[in-house]
Amino acid sequence: MWEGKVFRDKQEQYSHSEWELINLVVNLCYSCSEWSVWVADRLVFPATALEVKPNPEMPTDVLIDFIEANTIVENSPRGAAALLRLCIQKLMPHLDQKGKNIDDDIGALVKNGLDKRIQMALDVVRVIGNNAVHPGQIDLRDDKATAVKLFELVNLIVEAMIAIPKHIEKMYGALPEGALKAIAKRDAKDES
């Protein structure tokens, strides 16, 4: 009967026809003095964003779409999934790939020794995001939980592919010059 929707109920106590809206609440916030609108137990105004923080190392062009996906996930999990797929596509040039075809880019990364678990994370986002745009086997019509997992996977991919290598390179670059020369000498010996 309630189904989380607004409905009306006719009130007979008035001399003219009066309707009462049921399941709709308008409140004034005590903290900020702004209005909020609730349908059942769901805040519909102001729009709320999911609190999934982007990885600090996320490239700016990817970050823009990640934030937009975050703002729409409540009302459109499918739209958020599609934007997260776009995040992966925009991430590819930062991983020295073309960024034209995600599947080809992932394949090239695998050939270059990509960790199998990261490949799986990339494929999850690629397939789910693609099916959000093109109807396929996965139906995201009401699946916010899946969209939330995609945010986590995008962050994980950025962590594994950008943040960790950057951190390691910084630490390696801070080694004393003598140690770096000894490592280079060792590596030259191993190659011959």
TADA-V202756 format. One record per backbone hydrogen bond with DSSP energy under -1.0 kcal/mol. NH is the residue of the N-H (numbers start at 1). CO is the residue of the C=O. Records with the same first field share a line. If there is no record, write none. Layout:
BEGIN
NH = CO ; CO
END
This chain:
BEGIN
5 = 2
7 = 22
9 = 20
11 = 18
20 = 9
22 = 7
25 = 38
27 = 36
29 = 34
33 = 29
36 = 27
37 = 45
38 = 25
39 = 42
40 = 23
42 = 39
44 = 37
45 = 37
50 = 70
52 = 50
58 = 55
63 = 59
64 = 60
66 = 62
67 = 63
68 = 64
69 = 65
70 = 66
71 = 67
72 = 68
73 = 69
76 = 72
80 = 76
81 = 77
82 = 78
83 = 79
84 = 80
85 = 81
86 = 82
87 = 83
88 = 84
89 = 85
90 = 86
91 = 87
92 = 88
95 = 92
96 = 93
97 = 92
105 = 101
106 = 102
107 = 103
108 = 104
109 = 105
110 = 106
111 = 107
112 = 108
113 = 110
114 = 109
119 = 115
120 = 116
121 = 117
122 = 118
123 = 119
124 = 120
125 = 121
126 = 122
127 = 123
128 = 124
129 = 125
130 = 126
131 = 127
132 = 128
133 = 129
134 = 130
144 = 142
147 = 143
148 = 144
149 = 145
150 = 146
151 = 147
152 = 148
153 = 149
154 = 150
155 = 151
156 = 152
157 = 153
158 = 154
159 = 155
160 = 156
161 = 157
162 = 158
163 = 158
164 = 159
166 = 162
167 = 163
168 = 164
169 = 165
170 = 166
171 = 167
172 = 168
173 = 169
175 = 172
180 = 176
181 = 177
182 = 178
183 = 179
184 = 180
185 = 181
186 = 182
187 = 183
188 = 184
189 = 185
190 = 186
191 = 187
END
